[in-house]
Amino acid sequence: MTEMVVVHSVVSGKDDPELKKQQISASLEKAASTVPGADPGSISFVSNETELESTITGIIENNVPKVAISGGDGFASLFINVFFKMKAALKKDDYKPDVLFLASGTGNAISYCSKFKNPFTALRAFIANKYKTEPLNMLEVTTRGGTELSHFVSFGADGEIIEIYNAQKRKGLIGYIGAVLKYAFSRKLYNPFSRNDANYTLDIDLNGEHIHHGRHEGGGISAIPYIGYGFRPYPLATGGNAHIRFVRFGAILMPTIFKITKWTFLERANRIIYDKLINTPAELRFRFSRPLHIQVSGDLREKETGVRVGFSKTKTLNLVKKA
């Protein structure tokens, strides 16, 4: 039986696909060489959903105990959806490999959850069995486009920033910060000459009961403790739980992402933060006063005035983390 398979997306990120193939192959070879007698496993290169389905089918049928996913948040989300679809099709609900996410894309929020410095150190620990796991329970997000599994979803400002980011040439962390600044200075809080108010009215229902009404600029629900480029939201979504956070009129670098904002942006009139831990099965309905940008696992969807998010703890991954 193959000990480990690395599933690498050749279309994630902005670097040359052939160069990225060489990089992941070199990282795997180097990592395996540091562990005497270790099985280096194999790499499967995929460029579309059909190839991914074929690869995952083989992984499930062979009960591969360790799977590494090399790509960005979008590819991680695609893997998650195809993985659970194929498990159901093959009637292998009991198959639960350890899953490691490697940073190889433009947005790598889920890979930061492992706390490894880079793909090489992550693969070395994975091969040597020097790691621990934590349950990662998927969110089930329903929009007009259908239902999909995701590790986080956000509404409003975050999605608008991604739209600005996608439209500009500069990418990476510098490009993202630039998009945040462009967004920030187009809003009334930062530009007194603009009448463009980013806030919207938000209503949240939990299992049919109304739990929140307020005016907010952005926010969402996450099942992971990090967002893009390693920013850590507060409180953290850890231990298989999920967490809701919304903010009204953020700081220039969005107070959804820094611990210090719990102290800096308390219950001030124009900077209210709403937090809620979700640690039991739940059906959430988010309703907005106007159509909003929807970001699912780092990718934009159609604008919506309402989104359903389920949290059941039935679709779970064994998320690999640094020991």
Backbone bond lengths (Angstrom), bond angles and torsions (degrees), N, CA, C in turn:
res aa  C-N    CA-C-N  psi(-1)  N-CA   C-N-CA  omega(-1)  CA-C   N-CA-C  phi
1 M - - - 1.466 - - 1.521 110.35 -
2 T 1.321 116.67 134.74 1.460 121.54 176.30 1.515 109.64 -66.41
3 E 1.330 116.33 129.45 1.466 121.45 -177.30 1.521 112.26 -74.08
4 M 1.337 116.79 -37.85 1.455 119.62 -174.95 1.527 110.66 -151.39
5 V 1.347 115.05 144.52 1.461 121.38 174.04 1.524 107.95 -128.04
6 V 1.335 115.42 131.51 1.464 121.15 173.00 1.526 107.32 -99.01
7 V 1.327 116.22 122.68 1.461 121.33 177.93 1.526 107.16 -102.95
8 H 1.336 116.21 110.94 1.461 121.34 -173.26 1.523 111.33 -111.14
9 S 1.336 116.66 127.84 1.459 121.89 175.98 1.525 109.97 -84.31
10 V 1.319 116.77 123.53 1.466 120.40 179.23 1.528 111.76 -86.39
11 V 1.335 117.23 -1.49 1.465 120.09 -178.55 1.532 112.49 -112.73
12 S 1.330 118.60 -3.66 1.464 120.93 178.65 1.524 110.91 -78.58
13 G 1.323 115.75 149.98 1.456 120.40 175.08 1.519 113.31 77.97
14 K 1.332 114.33 -179.76 1.466 120.30 -175.01 1.528 113.32 -106.25
15 D 1.343 119.06 -5.41 1.458 121.98 -177.94 1.532 111.62 -80.32
16 D 1.322 115.36 164.39 1.459 121.38 178.82 1.530 110.80 -61.13
17 P 1.344 118.64 128.32 1.465 121.62 -177.14 1.523 114.04 -55.08
18 E 1.343 117.50 -41.93 1.460 120.14 -179.13 1.523 111.24 -67.10
19 L 1.319 116.45 -37.69 1.459 120.25 176.92 1.524 110.57 -63.82
20 K 1.326 116.67 -40.83 1.460 120.69 179.99 1.525 111.41 -67.36
21 K 1.335 116.53 -35.24 1.459 119.88 175.07 1.528 110.42 -60.70
22 Q 1.332 115.09 -45.51 1.467 119.82 179.38 1.526 111.16 -63.18
23 Q 1.317 116.41 -39.18 1.462 120.42 -177.78 1.521 111.66 -66.33
24 I 1.325 118.14 -46.77 1.461 119.89 -178.61 1.529 110.52 -68.86
25 S 1.343 116.88 -35.85 1.467 120.10 177.66 1.524 110.61 -64.65
26 A 1.339 116.57 -42.65 1.461 121.03 179.15 1.524 110.96 -65.86
27 S 1.320 117.23 -40.24 1.463 121.15 179.24 1.513 111.15 -62.83
28 L 1.336 116.75 -42.55 1.462 120.57 179.47 1.520 111.22 -66.62
29 E 1.324 116.44 -44.60 1.473 120.60 179.84 1.523 111.25 -62.74
30 K 1.332 116.51 -43.78 1.460 120.94 -179.77 1.520 110.78 -66.61
31 A 1.329 117.21 -41.40 1.460 121.06 -179.73 1.519 110.95 -63.72
32 A 1.336 116.75 -42.41 1.462 120.66 -179.66 1.522 111.57 -66.70
33 S 1.337 116.64 -32.64 1.472 120.35 -178.73 1.526 112.44 -68.22
34 T 1.335 116.50 -19.29 1.473 119.52 -179.49 1.525 112.53 -86.33
35 V 1.332 116.19 -6.23 1.476 120.42 -179.19 1.524 107.98 -118.69
36 P 1.341 118.59 101.70 1.466 121.55 -176.44 1.528 112.62 -56.11
37 G 1.336 114.99 130.34 1.462 120.85 177.21 1.507 115.09 73.47
38 A 1.322 117.37 8.75 1.457 120.21 -176.52 1.522 111.59 -76.59
39 D 1.323 115.56 148.88 1.453 122.31 173.08 1.529 107.32 -85.28
40 P 1.334 118.62 115.11 1.467 120.19 -177.24 1.521 113.57 -72.97
41 G 1.328 116.54 -8.24 1.454 119.03 -178.85 1.518 111.45 71.42
42 S 1.322 116.06 -154.84 1.464 120.34 -177.95 1.523 109.49 -143.70
43 I 1.340 114.74 165.39 1.460 120.95 178.07 1.521 109.10 -117.59
44 S 1.317 116.25 133.66 1.454 121.75 174.48 1.518 107.80 -114.16
45 F 1.329 117.13 118.79 1.459 122.06 -179.98 1.527 109.07 -93.17
46 V 1.329 117.09 125.79 1.463 120.44 -178.15 1.533 109.78 -127.69
47 S 1.327 115.37 146.39 1.468 120.40 -178.82 1.517 112.96 -124.21
48 N 1.348 117.54 -6.61 1.461 119.83 -179.90 1.529 109.50 -155.78
49 E 1.315 115.53 174.65 1.469 120.91 -175.36 1.523 112.16 -66.49
50 T 1.340 117.47 -35.67 1.465 120.14 179.88 1.525 110.86 -62.60
51 E 1.333 116.90 -45.31 1.464 120.65 177.64 1.522 110.98 -64.26
52 L 1.336 116.55 -37.12 1.459 119.96 178.56 1.525 111.24 -65.30
53 E 1.343 117.00 -42.09 1.465 120.37 177.41 1.521 111.33 -58.76
54 S 1.331 116.51 -43.53 1.463 120.88 179.65 1.528 111.19 -63.38
55 T 1.332 115.96 -43.69 1.463 120.37 179.86 1.520 111.44 -63.72
56 I 1.326 116.38 -46.13 1.467 120.32 -178.19 1.521 111.02 -67.06
57 T 1.324 117.43 -36.26 1.466 120.26 176.11 1.527 110.74 -57.63
58 G 1.335 116.25 -45.50 1.469 120.24 177.90 1.512 111.99 -63.85
59 I 1.310 117.38 -40.55 1.470 121.48 179.55 1.533 110.37 -62.12
60 I 1.331 116.76 -45.04 1.465 120.84 -178.48 1.523 110.81 -68.07
61 E 1.326 116.63 -45.79 1.469 120.04 -178.47 1.522 112.14 -62.54
62 N 1.339 116.85 -29.69 1.467 120.55 -179.93 1.525 113.02 -96.09
63 N 1.336 116.40 5.76 1.473 121.16 177.58 1.526 112.36 50.40
64 V 1.316 116.63 44.98 1.468 120.87 179.45 1.534 108.40 -62.22
65 P 1.330 118.55 123.31 1.470 120.42 -173.86 1.522 115.38 -76.54
66 K 1.358 117.04 -21.62 1.463 119.87 -177.54 1.528 109.65 -134.28
67 V 1.345 115.38 129.81 1.465 121.56 -178.79 1.521 108.64 -130.03
68 A 1.337 116.48 128.59 1.466 122.02 176.47 1.522 108.50 -110.71
69 I 1.332 116.92 131.48 1.456 122.47 -178.37 1.518 108.46 -108.46
70 S 1.326 116.76 118.26 1.459 122.79 -176.30 1.525 109.41 -110.50
71 G 1.350 116.07 107.36 1.454 121.56 -178.92 1.521 109.42 170.69
72 G 1.317 117.56 -165.90 1.455 121.68 178.86 1.515 111.70 -97.38
73 D 1.332 115.98 -168.86 1.458 120.61 -178.78 1.521 112.02 -63.61
74 G 1.323 117.07 -37.17 1.457 120.06 178.74 1.519 111.85 -62.16
75 F 1.342 116.61 -43.46 1.460 120.37 178.97 1.525 110.78 -69.59
76 A 1.332 116.83 -37.15 1.463 120.48 176.20 1.522 110.07 -58.97
77 S 1.344 116.14 -43.43 1.465 120.33 179.29 1.523 110.70 -64.98
78 L 1.341 117.13 -42.10 1.465 120.37 178.41 1.526 110.22 -62.33
79 F 1.324 117.35 -44.40 1.459 120.64 177.65 1.522 110.69 -57.63
80 I 1.326 116.46 -47.60 1.465 121.22 -177.66 1.528 110.36 -57.96
81 N 1.329 117.07 -46.85 1.463 120.27 -177.80 1.523 112.00 -66.93
82 V 1.322 117.10 -43.22 1.466 120.30 179.33 1.522 110.57 -68.84
83 F 1.323 117.51 -38.75 1.463 121.98 -179.08 1.527 111.08 -58.76
84 F 1.325 117.14 -49.98 1.467 119.37 -177.85 1.530 111.05 -72.37
85 K 1.321 117.27 -31.09 1.468 119.71 176.05 1.520 110.99 -64.90
86 M 1.334 116.80 -44.58 1.460 120.23 -178.53 1.533 111.68 -72.02
87 K 1.336 117.20 -33.89 1.475 119.03 175.15 1.525 110.27 -59.63
88 A 1.333 116.36 -42.81 1.461 119.81 179.56 1.529 110.90 -67.42
89 A 1.338 117.26 -42.14 1.464 120.96 -178.91 1.524 111.57 -64.06
90 L 1.327 116.44 -36.43 1.475 121.49 -179.05 1.527 112.65 -90.47
91 K 1.345 115.91 0.54 1.479 122.46 -179.51 1.531 110.70 54.78
92 K 1.340 114.40 49.10 1.472 121.17 -179.02 1.531 109.65 -122.31
93 D 1.326 116.16 50.05 1.459 120.42 -178.47 1.521 112.80 -62.86
94 D 1.345 116.51 -21.16 1.468 119.76 -178.83 1.529 112.73 -83.69
95 Y 1.331 118.06 -4.38 1.468 121.51 179.98 1.523 109.72 -80.57
96 K 1.329 116.71 115.41 1.465 121.56 -177.02 1.530 110.23 -137.47
97 P 1.324 117.41 81.85 1.472 120.22 179.96 1.519 111.00 -74.02
98 D 1.323 116.12 164.01 1.462 121.15 170.40 1.531 107.20 -79.04
99 V 1.337 116.60 130.98 1.465 121.07 -173.42 1.525 110.13 -119.46
100 L 1.322 115.47 123.47 1.465 123.11 178.30 1.522 108.90 -110.34
101 F 1.342 117.15 130.31 1.453 121.66 177.25 1.524 109.45 -103.46
102 L 1.340 115.84 125.22 1.458 122.67 -178.94 1.527 110.04 -105.56
103 A 1.328 116.33 142.35 1.469 121.25 -178.60 1.523 110.31 -79.42
104 S 1.329 116.43 106.17 1.471 120.64 178.83 1.517 111.55 -141.22
105 G 1.333 117.38 17.72 1.449 120.20 -177.27 1.517 112.53 -125.75
106 T 1.323 116.62 -167.57 1.457 121.76 177.76 1.518 110.75 -77.46
107 G 1.332 116.62 -47.97 1.464 122.07 174.51 1.512 108.86 -109.08
108 N 1.324 117.18 127.31 1.465 120.42 -172.99 1.527 112.48 -129.82
109 A 1.339 116.20 40.89 1.460 119.23 -176.16 1.519 112.10 -57.23
110 I 1.328 116.26 -45.37 1.458 118.29 -174.06 1.528 112.14 -68.83
111 S 1.333 118.00 -29.84 1.465 120.15 179.95 1.527 111.49 -69.49
112 Y 1.346 117.57 -29.00 1.461 119.89 178.24 1.523 111.83 -64.76
113 C 1.327 117.22 -21.40 1.465 120.40 -179.14 1.522 111.89 -64.01
114 S 1.341 117.06 -23.81 1.469 119.79 -179.43 1.521 112.28 -73.49
115 K 1.344 116.65 -23.23 1.469 124.10 -179.90 1.523 113.95 68.89
116 F 1.327 117.65 11.52 1.465 120.32 172.88 1.524 108.96 -81.89
117 K 1.336 117.52 150.40 1.455 122.16 -175.60 1.524 112.79 -69.66
118 N 1.337 116.53 -37.97 1.459 120.39 -176.14 1.529 109.62 -159.36
119 P 1.335 118.35 170.97 1.466 120.12 -178.78 1.518 114.48 -57.20
120 F 1.343 117.69 -35.99 1.461 119.60 -179.25 1.521 111.87 -62.96
121 T 1.338 117.46 -50.68 1.465 119.89 -179.20 1.524 111.03 -65.01
122 A 1.331 116.58 -33.68 1.461 119.71 178.22 1.527 110.96 -66.69
123 L 1.337 116.94 -45.44 1.462 120.63 179.70 1.525 111.57 -66.08
124 R 1.324 116.79 -38.40 1.466 119.91 178.99 1.524 110.67 -60.52
125 A 1.324 117.32 -45.37 1.461 120.83 179.19 1.529 111.20 -68.42
126 F 1.315 116.29 -36.39 1.462 121.20 -179.90 1.520 110.66 -64.46
127 I 1.332 115.95 -45.44 1.471 120.65 179.76 1.518 111.37 -65.79
128 A 1.346 116.23 -38.08 1.467 121.41 -177.88 1.524 113.21 -83.22
129 N 1.330 116.96 1.07 1.472 121.97 -178.01 1.531 112.67 60.16
130 K 1.325 116.02 32.47 1.461 121.26 177.93 1.524 109.35 -105.56
131 Y 1.308 115.45 71.21 1.459 121.49 -178.41 1.523 108.77 -156.31
132 K 1.314 115.23 171.43 1.461 121.18 173.13 1.522 108.82 -127.86
133 T 1.303 117.78 169.69 1.461 121.32 178.86 1.523 110.78 -126.40
134 E 1.313 114.07 156.33 1.464 121.89 177.47 1.524 107.64 -139.82
135 P 1.328 118.77 140.89 1.471 118.70 179.03 1.520 111.80 -66.33
136 L 1.316 116.29 135.04 1.456 122.66 173.55 1.518 106.65 -118.93
137 N 1.329 116.11 106.81 1.458 121.85 -178.73 1.520 110.05 -91.99
138 M 1.321 115.61 125.75 1.453 121.24 -174.81 1.525 112.57 -73.83
139 L 1.319 115.15 148.74 1.453 122.39 168.96 1.529 108.38 -90.18
140 E 1.327 117.12 140.46 1.464 121.63 177.63 1.522 107.79 -107.15
141 V 1.330 116.33 106.21 1.462 122.24 -171.07 1.530 109.89 -102.58
142 T 1.341 115.94 126.75 1.464 121.05 179.65 1.519 110.16 -116.97
143 T 1.326 116.01 119.16 1.457 123.41 174.28 1.524 107.94 -123.60
144 R 1.334 117.15 -174.36 1.460 119.65 176.92 1.524 111.83 -62.55
145 G 1.331 116.03 -23.75 1.461 120.30 179.65 1.511 113.89 -79.17
146 G 1.332 117.91 -5.50 1.451 121.20 -179.39 1.521 112.09 121.95
147 T 1.325 115.76 -165.92 1.462 122.31 -177.80 1.518 109.84 -113.37
148 E 1.325 116.41 135.77 1.462 121.48 179.35 1.516 109.58 -145.01
149 L 1.332 115.52 156.44 1.455 121.67 175.50 1.522 109.10 -88.23
150 S 1.323 116.32 146.13 1.458 120.28 -178.15 1.520 109.60 -153.51
151 H 1.343 115.71 159.71 1.460 119.96 174.94 1.516 111.76 -98.14
152 F 1.346 118.62 -14.88 1.463 120.58 169.17 1.524 110.16 -161.87
153 V 1.326 114.89 154.83 1.458 121.13 177.32 1.517 107.67 -144.30
154 S 1.330 117.02 138.74 1.465 120.35 -178.84 1.521 110.34 -134.37
155 F 1.329 115.24 159.74 1.450 121.86 -172.96 1.522 110.27 -133.05
156 G 1.331 117.06 132.95 1.454 120.45 173.90 1.507 113.25 94.90
157 A 1.344 116.31 -120.20 1.465 122.42 -169.80 1.523 113.35 -56.92
158 D 1.343 117.51 -44.53 1.469 120.04 -177.76 1.532 111.11 -58.73
159 G 1.334 115.88 -43.69 1.459 120.09 179.32 1.513 112.49 -67.48
160 E 1.336 116.75 -36.31 1.461 119.76 178.92 1.530 110.61 -66.91
161 I 1.335 116.43 -36.58 1.463 120.75 176.86 1.537 110.25 -63.26
162 I 1.337 116.03 -41.41 1.460 120.19 178.21 1.528 110.56 -63.54
163 E 1.325 117.82 -38.20 1.461 120.87 177.82 1.526 110.63 -62.18
164 I 1.329 116.85 -43.25 1.466 120.97 176.46 1.526 110.10 -63.36
165 Y 1.321 116.14 -44.02 1.470 122.13 -179.84 1.530 110.73 -59.32
166 N 1.325 116.64 -46.06 1.468 120.90 -178.44 1.521 112.38 -64.22
167 A 1.349 116.71 -29.61 1.463 120.91 -176.38 1.522 113.52 -83.54
168 Q 1.329 117.90 -10.83 1.460 120.48 -178.15 1.521 111.08 -102.18
169 K 1.328 116.42 161.89 1.458 120.92 -178.01 1.524 112.45 -78.33
170 R 1.318 117.12 -39.08 1.467 120.46 -176.64 1.524 110.66 -72.47
171 K 1.339 116.84 128.89 1.457 121.66 -179.39 1.531 109.73 -118.97
172 G 1.323 116.32 -168.97 1.458 120.58 -179.78 1.522 111.80 74.78
173 L 1.332 116.07 -169.52 1.462 121.76 -176.50 1.524 111.61 -60.85
174 I 1.352 117.11 -43.35 1.470 120.42 -179.89 1.525 110.14 -62.37
175 G 1.326 116.19 -42.54 1.458 120.30 177.83 1.516 112.33 -62.76
176 Y 1.334 116.33 -38.74 1.466 120.40 179.97 1.526 110.83 -66.52
177 I 1.338 116.46 -44.06 1.467 119.91 177.95 1.527 110.24 -61.67
178 G 1.344 116.35 -39.95 1.454 120.16 177.08 1.517 112.15 -61.39
179 A 1.336 117.00 -40.10 1.464 121.01 178.36 1.529 110.80 -65.76
180 V 1.338 116.20 -38.34 1.472 120.10 177.62 1.522 110.25 -62.20
181 L 1.343 116.53 -43.40 1.465 120.58 -179.08 1.532 110.91 -66.31
182 K 1.338 116.39 -40.74 1.464 119.57 177.64 1.528 110.19 -61.23
183 Y 1.313 115.49 -42.90 1.468 120.01 178.54 1.529 109.98 -63.81
184 A 1.336 116.62 -48.71 1.456 121.61 -174.03 1.524 112.33 -58.76
185 F 1.312 116.65 -45.53 1.458 119.90 -174.74 1.529 113.20 -82.20
186 S 1.341 116.85 2.78 1.465 119.60 171.87 1.517 111.06 -94.86
187 R 1.345 116.66 -2.97 1.456 121.32 -175.69 1.519 111.62 -103.91
188 K 1.317 116.05 156.28 1.458 121.67 -172.61 1.523 113.45 -60.91
189 L 1.349 116.77 -32.20 1.461 119.55 -177.94 1.523 111.42 -61.86
190 Y 1.327 116.91 -34.39 1.454 121.56 -174.30 1.525 111.99 -104.55
191 N 1.323 117.40 -22.88 1.458 121.73 -178.90 1.530 109.24 -124.07
192 P 1.324 118.31 99.65 1.465 120.82 -175.39 1.518 113.66 -64.88
193 F 1.335 117.97 -13.44 1.460 121.19 -179.47 1.534 111.93 -91.16
194 S 1.342 115.86 -4.78 1.464 120.05 179.90 1.524 110.40 -98.66
195 R 1.345 116.14 139.63 1.463 120.97 175.51 1.524 111.25 -103.81
196 N 1.297 116.28 15.31 1.455 121.81 -176.81 1.528 109.67 -84.75
197 D 1.309 117.30 94.47 1.459 122.91 -178.06 1.534 108.78 -84.98
198 A 1.319 117.27 121.07 1.462 120.97 -175.46 1.522 112.89 -79.79
199 N 1.339 118.14 -14.21 1.462 119.87 -174.67 1.526 112.62 -70.13
200 Y 1.325 115.00 153.33 1.458 122.75 174.14 1.521 108.15 -140.01
201 T 1.318 116.60 161.01 1.464 120.63 176.88 1.515 109.27 -86.44
202 L 1.317 116.20 129.82 1.463 123.24 -177.18 1.522 110.28 -117.22
203 D 1.326 116.13 134.74 1.458 122.45 170.66 1.523 107.98 -126.39
204 I 1.336 116.26 136.56 1.466 121.23 179.57 1.523 109.24 -124.58
205 D 1.340 116.02 130.36 1.459 122.42 172.67 1.521 108.37 -110.55
206 L 1.321 116.82 135.48 1.464 123.30 177.46 1.518 108.18 -119.13
207 N 1.360 116.04 113.51 1.463 122.03 -178.27 1.528 111.19 51.91
208 G 1.334 115.94 41.86 1.455 121.74 177.30 1.510 115.77 84.92
209 E 1.331 117.52 -4.54 1.464 121.47 -179.57 1.526 110.04 -106.32
210 H 1.323 117.04 130.82 1.461 121.52 179.99 1.524 109.04 -72.04
211 I 1.348 117.22 124.08 1.463 120.18 -175.79 1.518 114.29 -118.71
212 H 1.353 117.92 -15.14 1.466 117.99 -177.47 1.520 111.46 -155.69
213 H 1.336 115.06 139.95 1.461 123.13 172.55 1.522 107.00 -139.21
214 G 1.319 117.77 127.22 1.457 119.38 -179.28 1.508 112.38 -171.43
215 R 1.330 115.78 173.05 1.460 123.48 176.43 1.525 108.06 -102.90
216 H 1.332 116.26 126.77 1.458 120.02 -175.91 1.520 111.04 -140.94
217 E 1.341 114.16 160.67 1.460 121.83 178.08 1.518 111.58 -97.98
218 G 1.307 116.30 -36.46 1.457 120.48 -177.88 1.511 110.55 -169.90
219 G 1.317 115.35 170.92 1.459 121.07 178.80 1.506 110.25 152.05
220 G 1.333 116.35 -165.85 1.445 119.98 -179.53 1.502 111.34 166.75
221 I 1.320 115.35 -157.54 1.459 121.56 179.37 1.524 108.86 -132.46
222 S 1.321 115.66 137.54 1.462 121.22 -175.66 1.526 110.58 -132.10
223 A 1.337 115.43 146.98 1.460 121.16 173.36 1.518 111.05 -109.10
224 I 1.337 117.34 5.19 1.459 122.19 179.67 1.530 109.71 -124.54
225 P 1.332 117.90 157.86 1.466 120.33 -174.84 1.524 115.83 -87.29
226 Y 1.345 118.18 1.08 1.462 120.27 -178.69 1.520 110.61 -133.34
227 I 1.331 115.47 152.81 1.457 119.78 167.95 1.522 107.43 -113.00
228 G 1.319 117.81 -172.52 1.463 121.23 -172.32 1.513 115.39 -50.60
229 Y 1.323 115.98 143.14 1.468 125.46 177.61 1.527 112.88 61.93
230 G 1.342 116.60 23.95 1.459 120.46 171.57 1.504 115.30 83.09
231 F 1.341 119.41 6.69 1.456 120.02 175.15 1.525 108.92 -65.39
232 R 1.309 116.09 138.15 1.457 120.48 -175.20 1.533 110.47 -108.78
233 P 1.329 117.91 115.43 1.457 119.09 177.66 1.523 110.68 -73.98
234 Y 1.292 116.79 165.39 1.456 121.41 -179.64 1.514 109.34 -134.42
235 P 1.320 120.48 133.55 1.464 127.84 -7.49 1.532 111.57 -67.80
236 L 1.313 116.14 167.54 1.453 121.20 -176.92 1.525 111.13 -85.57
237 A 1.335 116.33 146.18 1.465 121.99 173.54 1.524 106.94 -93.60
238 T 1.314 117.82 92.56 1.462 122.30 -176.12 1.527 110.70 -127.45
239 G 1.332 115.22 171.95 1.456 120.78 174.54 1.508 114.89 65.69
240 G 1.350 116.99 25.96 1.455 119.65 179.62 1.510 113.87 84.20
241 N 1.332 118.08 4.43 1.458 121.67 179.42 1.529 110.77 -93.10
242 A 1.331 115.65 179.26 1.459 122.19 174.30 1.523 107.55 -129.33
243 H 1.342 115.48 163.52 1.462 118.53 -179.61 1.524 110.50 -143.70
244 I 1.330 114.52 136.54 1.463 121.83 176.28 1.518 108.44 -98.65
245 R 1.318 116.85 136.82 1.468 120.69 170.67 1.518 110.14 -146.09
246 F 1.334 114.76 131.09 1.466 121.63 173.41 1.519 108.51 -131.86
247 V 1.335 115.72 150.57 1.457 120.59 -178.49 1.523 109.34 -135.96
248 R 1.330 115.97 145.56 1.455 121.13 173.22 1.524 108.76 -103.63
249 F 1.327 116.16 124.19 1.468 122.88 -179.67 1.530 112.06 49.94
250 G 1.314 115.26 86.57 1.455 120.32 -178.45 1.510 113.28 -76.54
251 A 1.320 114.07 172.79 1.455 120.29 170.37 1.517 107.67 -73.94
252 I 1.338 117.04 174.71 1.462 120.14 -177.73 1.521 111.09 -55.70
253 L 1.330 117.04 -38.06 1.462 120.48 178.78 1.528 111.52 -103.87
254 M 1.340 116.23 42.63 1.460 123.36 170.30 1.528 114.43 46.99
255 P 1.316 119.15 106.34 1.462 121.03 -178.47 1.520 114.25 -71.29
256 T 1.323 118.38 6.71 1.463 119.14 170.18 1.522 111.03 -71.49
257 I 1.337 119.01 -11.45 1.454 118.75 -167.27 1.512 115.63 -112.73
258 F 1.320 119.33 -5.99 1.457 119.00 -175.15 1.521 112.40 -123.56
259 K 1.315 116.15 137.38 1.461 120.17 176.99 1.521 111.95 -57.95
260 I 1.348 116.95 -38.65 1.458 119.95 -174.17 1.523 111.75 -62.55
261 T 1.322 118.11 -19.16 1.462 119.00 -178.71 1.523 111.52 -69.98
262 K 1.328 117.73 -18.53 1.460 119.58 175.62 1.526 109.50 -65.10
263 W 1.325 116.48 -27.12 1.464 121.15 177.98 1.529 110.98 -96.30
264 T 1.315 117.08 -40.77 1.462 121.61 -174.02 1.521 112.54 -74.67
265 F 1.345 116.85 -38.21 1.458 120.63 -176.10 1.527 109.82 -116.08
266 L 1.295 117.02 65.96 1.455 120.95 178.68 1.538 109.24 -75.12
267 E 1.304 119.24 -142.58 1.456 120.92 -173.43 1.527 112.64 -82.78
268 R 1.317 117.16 51.65 1.459 120.11 173.74 1.528 109.51 -76.11
269 A 1.309 115.81 152.05 1.465 120.07 -171.34 1.523 113.13 -58.09
270 N 1.318 118.15 -36.76 1.462 119.55 -175.54 1.524 113.22 -106.65
271 R 1.334 118.10 10.23 1.466 120.20 -178.29 1.519 110.68 -141.21
272 I 1.310 117.39 53.41 1.464 121.38 -176.97 1.517 109.89 -80.39
273 I 1.314 116.06 133.24 1.448 122.45 176.09 1.527 108.94 -108.65
274 Y 1.333 116.23 133.11 1.459 120.95 175.96 1.522 108.51 -112.76
275 D 1.320 117.80 122.98 1.463 123.93 -179.95 1.520 110.05 -123.40
276 K 1.334 116.33 141.33 1.467 119.95 172.42 1.521 110.03 -154.08
277 L 1.328 115.85 127.35 1.462 122.53 175.76 1.523 109.38 -80.27
278 I 1.337 116.16 135.66 1.464 121.84 174.64 1.533 106.95 -115.77
279 N 1.324 116.58 106.83 1.472 119.92 -176.26 1.527 113.00 -124.38
280 T 1.327 117.37 9.11 1.460 122.26 175.40 1.523 108.31 -133.27
281 P 1.339 117.76 160.69 1.467 119.48 179.13 1.528 110.80 -52.23
282 A 1.344 115.26 135.55 1.462 119.07 -173.33 1.518 110.78 -150.92
283 E 1.337 114.76 149.75 1.454 121.30 168.85 1.519 106.89 -118.18
284 L 1.311 116.52 117.70 1.459 122.67 -176.27 1.515 110.23 -111.26
285 R 1.320 115.06 139.37 1.471 120.11 174.16 1.518 108.07 -124.91
286 F 1.324 115.44 119.42 1.462 122.41 178.57 1.533 107.55 -101.94
287 R 1.343 117.48 125.42 1.459 122.34 -179.26 1.527 109.45 -122.72
288 F 1.338 116.21 136.19 1.462 122.02 -174.35 1.522 110.76 -121.90
289 S 1.328 115.61 152.44 1.469 121.10 -177.86 1.525 112.53 -77.11
290 R 1.313 117.51 -12.08 1.467 121.68 177.56 1.528 108.45 -152.51
291 P 1.321 118.45 160.71 1.476 120.03 178.90 1.527 111.00 -61.10
292 L 1.323 116.15 133.20 1.466 121.59 -176.88 1.518 111.50 -120.49
293 H 1.335 114.72 155.43 1.463 120.72 169.55 1.531 108.34 -65.10
294 I 1.326 116.49 131.43 1.462 122.03 178.42 1.525 108.26 -113.20
295 Q 1.325 116.36 124.55 1.461 120.87 178.51 1.528 108.87 -113.73
296 V 1.319 116.80 119.04 1.464 122.11 179.89 1.523 108.50 -115.72
297 S 1.315 116.32 115.27 1.473 121.86 -179.54 1.517 112.20 53.53
298 G 1.332 116.57 36.00 1.456 120.22 176.51 1.514 115.21 90.25
299 D 1.348 118.48 -5.00 1.464 122.04 -179.53 1.523 110.25 -113.62
300 L 1.332 116.43 142.43 1.457 121.20 -179.24 1.528 111.54 -78.05
301 R 1.339 114.55 144.71 1.461 122.49 172.50 1.535 108.20 -118.66
302 E 1.315 117.08 -178.74 1.460 121.40 176.74 1.526 109.98 -60.79
303 K 1.339 116.80 150.97 1.453 119.80 174.50 1.532 109.25 -65.10
304 E 1.331 115.81 143.71 1.457 121.30 -177.22 1.523 110.71 -137.42
305 T 1.336 116.47 157.86 1.465 121.49 171.17 1.519 111.33 -104.12
306 G 1.322 116.45 -1.09 1.454 120.39 177.60 1.507 111.36 -166.77
307 V 1.332 116.81 144.41 1.469 122.71 -179.19 1.520 108.71 -140.08
308 R 1.327 116.25 139.58 1.458 121.58 174.18 1.517 109.64 -101.01
309 V 1.326 117.59 136.67 1.465 122.28 177.12 1.528 108.62 -131.44
310 G 1.329 116.03 121.91 1.455 121.09 176.77 1.510 111.12 -101.77
311 F 1.329 115.99 147.30 1.467 122.54 177.75 1.516 106.84 -137.84
312 S 1.337 117.17 104.32 1.461 120.50 -170.42 1.521 115.02 -114.48
313 K 1.322 117.83 -18.80 1.461 123.60 -175.37 1.532 112.31 64.32
314 T 1.329 116.80 22.85 1.464 120.09 175.91 1.527 111.92 -101.40
315 K 1.322 116.41 -25.50 1.466 120.64 177.19 1.525 107.53 -105.05
316 T 1.334 114.76 96.44 1.461 121.79 -170.13 1.518 111.27 -124.47
317 L 1.339 116.09 138.44 1.455 122.28 171.78 1.526 109.36 -108.69
318 N 1.324 116.35 147.10 1.462 121.49 170.35 1.521 106.66 -84.25
319 L 1.320 116.98 92.36 1.463 122.95 -175.79 1.525 110.21 -75.45
320 V 1.331 116.60 122.87 1.468 121.81 -179.80 1.511 110.81 -78.88
321 K 1.336 115.83 132.88 1.453 122.17 179.66 1.529 110.13 -133.13
322 K 1.320 115.47 161.57 1.457 121.10 176.34 1.518 109.59 -63.52
323 A 1.315 116.78 134.82 1.470 121.21 -178.06 1.525 110.67 -71.53
